[in-house]
Amino acid sequence: MAVILVCTLPSFLFAQDKIAPLKIGDPVPDIYLENIVNYHGKTARFSDFKGKLLILDFWASWCRPCVQAIPRFEQLQREFGDQIQILLVTPQPATATAKFFSERGFTLPSVTGDQKLSKLFPHKYVPHEVWIQEGKVVAITDEADVTADHIKILLTAKKSVMGEKKSNFNYDLTQPLLFNGNGGQATDLLYHSVFTGYLDGIGGGGVYTDSMSRFKIRALNGTVLQLYQLAMRFTGTRELSRTNRCIPEFDMQEVLPPADVPAYDPAARDFYYCYELIVPMKLKDQAGELMLEDLNRFFGTLYHLRGIIEKRTVKCWVLRKTEAFKELVSPYTTPEVISEDPNLLVYRKQPFSKFYQILAGIYRNAPFPVIDQTGITSEIDITFPIGEKDIRKFSDSLESYGLHLVQDTCRIDMLVIKQLK
C-alpha cells in the first residue's frame, strides 16, 4: 500500500496578503511582516501587536531626519513600554540595516526589504508615520508629531488631535507649481508673480479683485517702459505713470521695440512682456512696490535696468493763478459732472485736485509735465475743454477763471529708468 504523506504548512506561506491603500479610519488587514531585525523573530503579523498603540515609522538610512528621530523614538518606547510599539519600516535589505543599527546602537525593531507596507500606506517622502490603534488607522503624520503628549492622548482618549500628512503622487517637480493642478489648485495660491514673453491672441489685462478676494495686476504684451509706468500707478505716486514723468536713461534700441512694427511681428515680439502679480488683499497697498521690485529684479538681470524715483529739475507746464484770479469756491450743494458736449466737461462742486489730475492726464504725453502751483484746495466750479490738443489754447480757456499755464523749470519727482553697466 502506498503511503501518502501530507505536510501541513502555515496558510500564510500560500496566501497572498490583500494590499490596498488605507486611509484614516480604515481597518488594517493582518499583514504578514517579514525580514524584521532587532526582533525576537524574523516575522510577525499586525495581530501580534494587539492591545498596543502601533506606530509605523517609514525610514531610510540616507534620510537624515529619519536617523535623527530614531534615538527619540527609542526613548519613547522605553517610556511607554508595553503600551506602544514603534516599528520601523525600510525598503533597504536586512543585512545592511542590521549593520547600520549595530554601528549606532539602535535597538528598535525594523521591517526590512519592505514592499507591502509601502503599498498599504503609500507616501512620497520619509520619515512617514502611521498610527494604528485597535486595528484601525487613527493618524498619519510626520516624525515631529511622534511625541509623548500625542501618545498619551491616544492612549487615554482613543482619539487623535493631530493633523493628517498627505502625499500628492501627481506632483511633478519638473513642472511649474500649480500648473495644470501640479501640487495643488489655483485656490491654494497666496502670492504670485510671473513674467512671460509676448503671448498671442489674448486680452483682458488690468486690475482685479478675483473670486478668492486676492488683488491682481495683469499686464499683457507691454514694453519695458509701459510696465514700469504701470507699477507707478500703485505706488502712491500715480502721476509718475505718465509718459512725461518718466526719464528713460537706457539704450532704446536694445530695450524697446522698433517703431511702427506690430507687436506680433517677429522683429518686435521679443521686446514685449506679460506680467502678473497676485497678492492677498492685505498687501494691496504694497502691490506697486512689489511690482517695481519684480521689474528691477527681472529687467535688472536682462538689461541691467533699475527704475527709481528721483528728484530732477525739468521743464514743466506750471498751473498758476493770474492777477485776475478770484476764489472759485462753489456755491452749489450737490457735486455734479456734466458732459453734454463731447468736447467740454462741466465741474460743479468738484475738488480742485480732481480737475488738476484730469488736466495732467490730458497732456500726459506732451513733452513737459503739468505741475500745480496754485495752492487751491477747495471744491470748485469750472468748465474746460477735454479735446484740446494744444496746451496753449487750453491755457487760454482758463484765463476767465484767473488761471493759466506757463513754462518753467521745476524740481520734481520723476521715474528714472537707468541702465547700470
C-alpha positions in Angstrom: 0.0 0.0 0.0 1.3 3.4 -0.9 1.5 5.8 1.9 0.8 9.4 1.1 2.4 11.9 3.4 0.6 15.2 3.8 2.6 18.1 5.1 0.5 20.9 6.5 2.3 24.3 6.3 1.0 27.7 7.6 -1.6 29.1 5.3 0.3 32.5 5.1 3.0 30.8 3.1 0.5 30.1 0.3 -1.9 33.0 0.6 -1.2 36.4 -0.8 -2.0 39.3 1.5 -4.6 41.6 0.0 -3.0 45.0 -0.3 -5.0 48.2 -1.0 -4.1 51.7 0.2 -5.6 52.7 3.5 -6.7 56.0 4.9 -7.5 57.2 8.4 -10.4 55.2 9.9 -9.8 52.1 7.7 -9.4 48.7 9.4 -5.9 47.3 8.9 -5.6 43.7 7.5 -3.5 41.3 9.4 -0.5 41.6 7.1 2.4 39.2 7.3 5.6 41.1 8.1 9.0 39.7 7.0 12.7 40.3 7.5 12.5 42.0 10.8 15.8 42.9 12.5 16.1 43.7 16.3 13.1 41.5 17.0 12.7 38.1 18.8 11.7 36.6 15.4 12.2 37.5 11.8 8.5 37.6 11.0 5.3 38.9 12.6 1.7 40.0 11.9 -0.2 43.1 12.9 -2.2 40.9 15.3 0.9 40.2 17.3 0.7 43.9 18.5 -2.9 43.7 19.6 -3.7 45.9 22.6 -0.8 48.3 21.8 -0.7 51.6 20.0 1.4 50.7 17.0 3.4 53.4 15.3 4.9 52.5 11.9 7.9 54.7 11.1 8.9 54.6 7.4 12.5 55.5 7.2 15.8 55.1 5.2 19.4 55.3 6.2 20.1 58.1 3.7 17.4 60.2 5.3 19.0 62.4 7.9 15.7 63.4 9.7 14.8 59.7 9.8 18.1 58.7 11.5 18.0 61.6 13.9 14.5 60.7 15.1 15.3 57.1 16.0 17.0 57.8 19.3 14.0 59.9 20.4 11.7 57.1 19.3 13.7 54.6 21.4 13.3 56.9 24.4 9.5 57.0 23.9 9.5 53.2 23.6 11.2 52.9 26.9 8.9 55.5 28.5 5.7 53.8 27.5 6.9 50.2 27.5 4.2 47.6 26.5 1.6 50.2 25.9 3.1 51.0 22.5 5.2 49.5 19.8 7.3 51.7 17.4 8.1 49.6 14.4 10.5 50.9 11.8 10.0 50.1 8.2 12.5 50.4 5.4 12.9 49.1 1.8 16.6 48.5 2.5 17.9 45.0 2.9 18.1 43.2 6.3 21.9 42.7 6.3 22.7 46.4 5.6 20.1 47.5 8.1 21.4 45.3 10.9 24.9 46.6 10.3 23.6 50.2 10.3 21.8 49.6 13.6 24.7 47.8 15.2 27.1 50.7 14.4 24.8 53.2 16.1 23.4 51.1 18.9 19.8 51.3 17.7 17.5 48.7 19.4 14.1 49.3 17.8 12.8 46.6 15.5 12.6 47.3 11.8 10.9 45.6 8.9 13.4 45.5 6.0 13.2 45.0 2.3 9.6 46.3 2.6 7.3 46.4 -0.4 3.9 45.5 1.2 3.6 48.2 3.8 4.6 51.0 1.4 1.7 49.9 -0.8 -0.7 49.7 2.1 0.4 53.1 3.4 1.7 54.9 0.2 3.8 58.0 0.7 6.3 60.1 -1.3 8.6 61.2 1.5 10.2 59.8 4.6 10.1 60.0 7.5 6.4 59.0 7.4 4.4 57.8 10.4 1.3 55.6 10.5 -0.6 55.3 13.8 -2.6 52.1 14.3 -4.9 51.5 17.3 -7.4 48.8 17.9 -6.9 47.5 14.4 -7.6 50.8 12.7 -5.5 53.6 11.2 -6.0 56.6 13.6 -3.4 59.0 12.3 -0.9 59.7 9.5 1.8 62.2 10.4 5.4 63.1 10.1 8.0 62.3 12.8 7.6 65.6 14.6 4.2 64.5 15.8 5.5 61.4 17.5 5.6 62.9 21.0 4.8 61.8 24.5 1.9 64.2 24.6 0.3 62.8 21.5 0.9 59.2 22.6 -0.8 59.9 26.0 -3.8 61.5 24.3 -4.3 58.4 22.1 -3.8 56.0 25.0 -6.3 57.8 27.2 -8.8 59.4 24.8 -8.5 56.9 22.0 -8.7 59.9 19.7 -6.1 61.8 17.6 -5.7 65.6 17.8 -3.0 65.6 15.0 -3.4 66.9 11.5 -3.0 64.5 8.6 0.1 64.3 6.5 -0.9 63.8 2.9 1.0 62.7 -0.2 0.4 64.1 -3.7 1.5 61.5 -6.2 0.7 63.6 -9.2 3.2 66.3 -8.2 5.8 66.8 -10.9 9.0 68.6 -9.8 9.9 69.5 -13.4 6.6 71.4 -13.9 5.7 74.9 -12.5 3.8 74.8 -9.2 0.0 74.7 -9.6 0.4 74.4 -13.4 -2.5 72.1 -14.5 -3.1 71.3 -10.9 0.5 70.4 -10.2 0.9 70.2 -6.4 -2.4 72.0 -5.8 -5.1 74.1 -7.2 -5.5 77.8 -8.0 -7.3 78.3 -4.7 -4.0 77.4 -2.9 -2.2 80.4 -4.4 -1.5 83.2 -1.9 1.2 85.3 -3.5 2.4 85.0 -7.1 4.3 87.0 -9.7 5.2 85.8 -13.2 6.8 87.1 -16.4 6.3 85.8 -19.9 7.3 86.9 -23.3 4.8 88.0 -25.9 1.6 85.9 -25.9 -0.6 85.6 -29.0 -4.3 86.3 -29.1 -5.1 87.3 -25.6 -6.5 90.4 -23.9 -8.0 91.4 -20.6 -5.2 92.9 -18.7 -5.9 95.3 -15.8 -6.5 95.4 -12.1 -8.9 92.9 -10.5 -10.2 91.5 -7.2 -10.7 87.9 -8.0 -13.3 85.4 -6.7 -11.0 84.5 -3.8 -10.6 88.1 -2.7 -7.0 88.4 -3.9 -5.7 91.6 -5.6 -4.4 91.1 -9.1 -2.4 93.2 -11.5 -2.2 91.8 -15.0 -0.3 93.5 -17.9 -0.3 91.8 -21.3 2.2 92.4 -24.1 3.7 95.6 -22.7 7.1 97.1 -23.3 9.6 97.6 -20.5 8.7 101.3 -20.3 5.0 100.5 -20.1 5.4 98.0 -17.3 7.5 100.4 -15.2 4.9 103.1 -15.7 2.1 100.7 -14.8 3.9 100.0 -11.5 3.8 103.7 -10.6 0.0 103.7 -10.7 0.0 101.6 -7.5 3.0 103.1 -5.5 1.2 106.2 -4.2 2.9 108.3 -6.9 0.3 107.7 -9.6 1.4 110.8 -11.5 4.7 109.1 -12.3 2.8 106.7 -14.6 2.5 109.5 -17.1 4.9 109.4 -20.1 6.3 112.9 -19.4 7.1 112.0 -15.8 9.5 109.3 -16.9 13.1 109.7 -17.9 14.5 106.6 -19.8 18.2 106.5 -19.4 18.9 103.4 -21.3 19.7 102.2 -24.8 16.3 102.4 -26.6 17.3 100.1 -29.4 18.4 97.4 -27.0 15.3 97.6 -24.8 12.3 98.9 -26.8 10.7 97.5 -29.9 11.3 99.2 -33.3 8.9 101.9 -34.1 5.8 101.3 -36.3 6.3 97.5 -36.2 3.3 95.4 -34.9 3.9 93.7 -31.6 3.2 90.3 -33.0 5.8 90.8 -35.8 8.9 88.6 -35.2 11.0 91.7 -35.4 9.2 93.2 -32.4 7.7 90.5 -30.2 10.8 89.8 -28.3 10.6 93.3 -26.8 7.1 92.7 -25.3 6.4 91.1 -22.0 3.4 89.9 -19.9 3.4 90.3 -16.1 1.0 89.2 -13.4 1.0 89.9 -9.7 -1.4 88.2 -7.3 -1.3 89.2 -3.6 -3.7 88.9 -0.6 -5.9 91.9 -0.2 -4.0 93.0 2.9 -1.0 93.6 0.6 -2.9 95.6 -1.9 -1.3 98.9 -0.8 2.1 97.4 -1.3 1.3 96.0 -4.8 3.1 98.8 -6.7 6.3 98.5 -4.7 6.2 94.7 -5.1 5.8 95.1 -8.9 8.6 97.6 -9.0 10.9 95.2 -7.2 9.9 92.4 -9.6 10.7 94.6 -12.6 14.0 95.7 -11.2 14.9 92.1 -10.4 13.9 90.7 -13.8 14.9 93.6 -16.1 18.0 94.3 -14.0 19.2 90.8 -14.9 18.1 91.0 -18.5 19.1 94.6 -19.4 20.9 95.9 -16.3 17.9 98.3 -15.7 16.8 99.8 -12.5 13.7 102.0 -12.0 13.9 104.5 -9.2 12.1 107.7 -8.1 14.4 110.7 -8.1 14.2 114.5 -7.8 15.1 116.0 -11.2 15.0 119.6 -12.5 12.9 119.5 -15.6 10.9 121.9 -17.8 7.2 121.9 -16.9 3.9 123.5 -17.7 3.0 125.1 -14.4 -0.6 125.8 -13.5 -0.7 129.2 -11.6 -3.0 131.9 -10.6 -3.1 135.1 -12.6 -3.6 138.6 -11.2 -7.2 138.4 -12.2 -7.8 135.3 -10.0 -10.9 135.1 -7.9 -11.8 132.4 -5.5 -13.5 129.5 -7.2 -15.4 128.2 -4.2 -18.5 126.5 -5.5 -22.0 127.8 -4.4 -23.6 124.5 -5.3 -24.6 122.0 -2.6 -24.5 118.9 -4.8 -21.4 117.7 -6.7 -22.0 117.2 -10.4 -20.1 116.4 -13.6 -21.8 117.4 -16.8 -20.6 116.2 -20.2 -23.3 117.0 -22.6 -20.8 118.5 -25.1 -18.2 115.8 -26.0 -15.5 118.5 -26.1 -16.4 120.1 -22.8 -16.5 119.0 -19.2 -18.5 120.9 -16.6 -17.5 120.5 -13.0 -19.7 121.7 -10.2 -18.6 121.4 -6.6 -15.6 119.2 -7.6 -12.3 119.0 -5.8 -9.7 121.2 -7.5 -7.3 118.3 -7.3 -9.6 116.3 -9.5 -9.5 119.0 -12.2 -5.7 119.1 -12.0 -5.4 115.3 -12.4 -7.6 115.4 -15.5 -5.5 118.3 -16.9 -2.3 116.5 -16.2 -3.7 113.3 -17.7 -4.9 115.0 -20.9 -1.3 116.2 -21.6 0.5 113.1 -20.1 2.2 112.5 -23.5 3.2 116.2 -24.0 7.0 117.0 -23.9 6.7 118.6 -20.4 4.6 117.5 -17.4 1.8 119.7 -15.9 2.5 120.8 -12.3 0.0 122.5 -10.0 1.3 125.5 -8.1 -2.0 127.2 -7.4 -2.3 126.1 -3.8 -6.1 125.7 -4.3 -7.7 123.0 -2.1 -11.4 123.9 -2.2 -14.2 122.5 -4.3 -14.7 124.5 -7.4 -16.9 125.1 -10.5 -15.1 125.1 -13.8 -15.8 124.3 -17.4 -12.9 123.2 -19.6 -12.2 121.6 -23.0 -11.2 118.0 -22.8 -10.4 117.5 -26.5 -8.0 120.4 -26.9 -4.6 119.1 -28.1 -2.9 122.5 -28.0 -2.0 123.1 -24.3 -1.6 126.9 -25.0 -5.2 127.1 -26.2 -6.2 125.1 -23.1 -4.4 127.7 -21.0 -6.4 130.5 -22.8 -9.7 128.8 -21.8 -8.6 129.1 -18.1 -8.0 132.9 -18.2 -11.5 133.7 -17.3 -11.0 131.8 -14.0 -7.8 133.7 -13.2 -5.7 130.6 -14.1 -3.1 129.9 -16.8 -0.3 127.5 -17.7 3.3 128.8 -18.1 6.5 127.1 -18.9 9.1 127.0 -16.1 11.7 124.6 -14.6 10.8 122.7 -11.5 12.5 120.2 -9.3 10.0 117.3 -9.0 9.8 113.6 -8.5 10.5 111.6 -11.8 10.6 108.0 -12.6 14.1 107.4 -13.8 14.9 104.1 -15.5 18.7 103.8 -15.5 20.8 101.3 -17.3 23.6 100.2 -15.0 26.7 99.0 -16.7 
